[in-house]
Amino acid sequence: MALLAGLRVPARSLLRAGARLRDAALGRWERAAGGGGDGARSFGSQRVLVEPDAATGVAVMKLWNPPVNSLSLDLLTELVISLEKLENEKTFRGIILTSDLPGIFSAGLDLTEMCGRNPAHYAEYWKALQELWLRLYQTHLVVIAAINGASPAGGCLLALSCDYRVLADNPKFIIGLNETLLGIVAPFWFKDTMINTIGHRATERALQLGLLFRPAEALQVGVVDQVVPEGQVQGAALSAMTQWLAIPDHARQLTKSMMRKATADRLLTQREADIQNFVSFLSRDSIQKALQVYLEKLRQKKG
Ligand SMILES: CC/C=C\CCC/C=C/C(=O)SCCNC(=O)CCNC(=O)[C@H](O)C(C)(C)COP(=O)(O)OP(=O)(O)OC[C@H]1O[C@@H](n2cnc3c(N)ncnc32)[C@H](O)[C@@H]1OP(=O)(O)O
């Protein structure tokens, strides 16, 4: 089983992880004290900070689930709630989805939710992931991913579910559906989301090999739409948003629905079977063992 070791920065240490947490916590505190946007109040939950700008109708949604923004059950739930809240506000037409953690967009599904738990927990977790994807993929709002860090597996799915992707140019910021590297299989709706973005052949290659693309490759294959220098990601995402918001809402929204409905319906019509499939897959001893080994390797690489 391969680990992502070849793509990592050398000599990462506990100190760096500590610094990341401290900086992230400090930044969060400062924003909470200062408010956001053009005077509109920031809102959010413990793991999702939303900075709405009523003047532009755009809200910046920031993930904050240290250490790596893994998609825990709590984060999934809070994301759905924040998204729903913005959808219900007539003022808002667009969201910039980004991370509040330096160097990480999202590490994907939370492996601790998938290891050593009971079947009822796996079912609840998978349902929450389905819920987030169905909402994000079909939202009438324009969603632009400002990808400011590594984005493997479920992190890549999150980005692929947006309307447009801007990635910061840093070789450590890998993106892709790497499930096969963990000995697991990307579900059909992950695969469909990628096919809809980069086409069948490129997806087949990416999925079978568990490819994690660096920025230039990600741009070339079409996993992202734009690569910009680090520090310019949010600005570039906002510029792109201007173009998307220049289109009349009804025409753009109906077009989005026309393009995405069949893919979403495919999951909707077999949601329960998809949950059962996930639960029985995860309940296999061999899969549990593979995930445990992978998690252990992740934990040990610091030593
Ligand atoms: C029928 C269908 C069946 C199944 C379908 C399932 C589909 C699955 C989709 C997924 O998303 S699975 C998750 C895949 N994710 C990964 O492979 C990413 C793993 N993580 C990394 O590669 C790196 O952590 C990183 C994101 C590149 C960040 O590297 P960095 O060096 O900055 O951090 P570090 O590796 O030291 O990790 C810090 C800390 O976080 C823990 N960690 C990392 N990723 C996860 C995760 N996905 N879930 C839970 N925990 C994670 C890691 O173990 C460290 O923990 P520690 O501090 O306790 O040691």
PDBQT file of the ligand as one rigid body, heavy atoms in Angstrom, charges set to zero:
ROOT
HETATM    1  C1  LIG A 401     -17.959   1.293  -1.214  1.00  0.00    +0.000 C 
HETATM    2  C2  LIG A 401     -17.171   2.537  -1.037  1.00  0.00    +0.000 C 
HETATM    3  C3  LIG A 401     -16.184   2.396   0.024  1.00  0.00    +0.000 C 
HETATM    4  C4  LIG A 401     -15.358   3.330   0.430  1.00  0.00    +0.000 C 
HETATM    5  C5  LIG A 401     -15.259   4.651  -0.178  1.00  0.00    +0.000 C 
HETATM    6  C6  LIG A 401     -14.429   5.583   0.689  1.00  0.00    +0.000 C 
HETATM    7  C7  LIG A 401     -14.015   6.807  -0.076  1.00  0.00    +0.000 C 
HETATM    8  C8  LIG A 401     -12.936   7.479   0.681  1.00  0.00    +0.000 C 
HETATM    9  C9  LIG A 401     -12.595   8.705   0.481  1.00  0.00    +0.000 C 
HETATM   10  C10 LIG A 401     -11.564   9.387   1.324  1.00  0.00    +0.000 C 
HETATM   11  O1  LIG A 401     -11.502  10.572   1.339  1.00  0.00    +0.000 OA
HETATM   12  S1  LIG A 401     -10.510   8.416   2.290  1.00  0.00    +0.000 SA
HETATM   13  C11 LIG A 401      -9.310   9.560   2.965  1.00  0.00    +0.000 C 
HETATM   14  C12 LIG A 401      -8.223   9.746   1.982  1.00  0.00    +0.000 C 
HETATM   15  N1  LIG A 401      -7.296  10.744   2.436  1.00  0.00    +0.000 N 
HETATM   16  C13 LIG A 401      -5.985  10.590   2.339  1.00  0.00    +0.000 C 
HETATM   17  O2  LIG A 401      -5.478   9.615   1.845  1.00  0.00    +0.000 OA
HETATM   18  C14 LIG A 401      -5.163  11.715   2.889  1.00  0.00    +0.000 C 
HETATM   19  C15 LIG A 401      -4.314  11.245   4.025  1.00  0.00    +0.000 C 
HETATM   20  N2  LIG A 401      -3.583  12.369   4.598  1.00  0.00    +0.000 N 
HETATM   21  C16 LIG A 401      -2.461  12.853   4.031  1.00  0.00    +0.000 C 
HETATM   22  O3  LIG A 401      -2.003  12.453   3.008  1.00  0.00    +0.000 OA
HETATM   23  C17 LIG A 401      -1.807  13.975   4.775  1.00  0.00    +0.000 C 
HETATM   24  O4  LIG A 401      -2.271  13.963   6.101  1.00  0.00    +0.000 OA
HETATM   25  C18 LIG A 401      -2.048  15.378   4.163  1.00  0.00    +0.000 C 
HETATM   26  C19 LIG A 401      -3.528  15.662   3.980  1.00  0.00    +0.000 C 
HETATM   27  C20 LIG A 401      -1.313  15.488   2.813  1.00  0.00    +0.000 C 
HETATM   28  C21 LIG A 401      -1.460  16.429   5.153  1.00  0.00    +0.000 C 
HETATM   29  O5  LIG A 401      -0.137  16.136   5.439  1.00  0.00    +0.000 OA
HETATM   30  P1  LIG A 401       0.557  16.773   6.718  1.00  0.00    +0.000 P 
HETATM   31  O6  LIG A 401       1.962  16.288   6.727  1.00  0.00    +0.000 OA
HETATM   32  O7  LIG A 401       0.349  18.217   6.741  1.00  0.00    +0.000 OA
HETATM   33  O8  LIG A 401      -0.245  16.169   7.971  1.00  0.00    +0.000 OA
HETATM   34  P2  LIG A 401      -0.065  14.731   8.590  1.00  0.00    +0.000 P 
HETATM   35  O9  LIG A 401      -0.014  13.695   7.534  1.00  0.00    +0.000 OA
HETATM   36  O10 LIG A 401       1.088  14.773   9.547  1.00  0.00    +0.000 OA
HETATM   37  O11 LIG A 401      -1.427  14.502   9.376  1.00  0.00    +0.000 OA
HETATM   38  C22 LIG A 401      -1.705  15.216  10.583  1.00  0.00    +0.000 C 
HETATM   39  C23 LIG A 401      -2.672  14.374  11.412  1.00  0.00    +0.000 C 
HETATM   40  O12 LIG A 401      -3.879  14.212  10.675  1.00  0.00    +0.000 OA
HETATM   41  C24 LIG A 401      -4.201  12.825  10.559  1.00  0.00    +0.000 C 
HETATM   42  N3  LIG A 401      -4.888  12.602   9.273  1.00  0.00    +0.000 N 
HETATM   43  C25 LIG A 401      -4.443  12.880   8.059  1.00  0.00    +0.000 A 
HETATM   44  N4  LIG A 401      -5.369  12.588   7.133  1.00  0.00    +0.000 NA
HETATM   45  C26 LIG A 401      -6.440  12.102   7.814  1.00  0.00    +0.000 A 
HETATM   46  C27 LIG A 401      -7.720  11.617   7.402  1.00  0.00    +0.000 A 
HETATM   47  N5  LIG A 401      -8.109  11.576   6.116  1.00  0.00    +0.000 N 
HETATM   48  N6  LIG A 401      -8.561  11.205   8.360  1.00  0.00    +0.000 NA
HETATM   49  C28 LIG A 401      -8.214  11.240   9.676  1.00  0.00    +0.000 A 
HETATM   50  N7  LIG A 401      -7.001  11.685  10.111  1.00  0.00    +0.000 NA
HETATM   51  C29 LIG A 401      -6.132  12.106   9.182  1.00  0.00    +0.000 A 
HETATM   52  C30 LIG A 401      -2.836  12.137  10.614  1.00  0.00    +0.000 C 
HETATM   53  O13 LIG A 401      -2.978  10.792  10.986  1.00  0.00    +0.000 OA
HETATM   54  C31 LIG A 401      -2.145  12.963  11.656  1.00  0.00    +0.000 C 
HETATM   55  O14 LIG A 401      -2.660  12.536  12.908  1.00  0.00    +0.000 OA
HETATM   56  P3  LIG A 401      -1.764  12.572  14.234  1.00  0.00    +0.000 P 
HETATM   57  O15 LIG A 401      -1.492  14.028  14.470  1.00  0.00    +0.000 OA
HETATM   58  O16 LIG A 401      -2.615  11.929  15.272  1.00  0.00    +0.000 OA
HETATM   59  O17 LIG A 401      -0.520  11.798  13.947  1.00  0.00    +0.000 OA
ENDROOT
TORSDOF 0
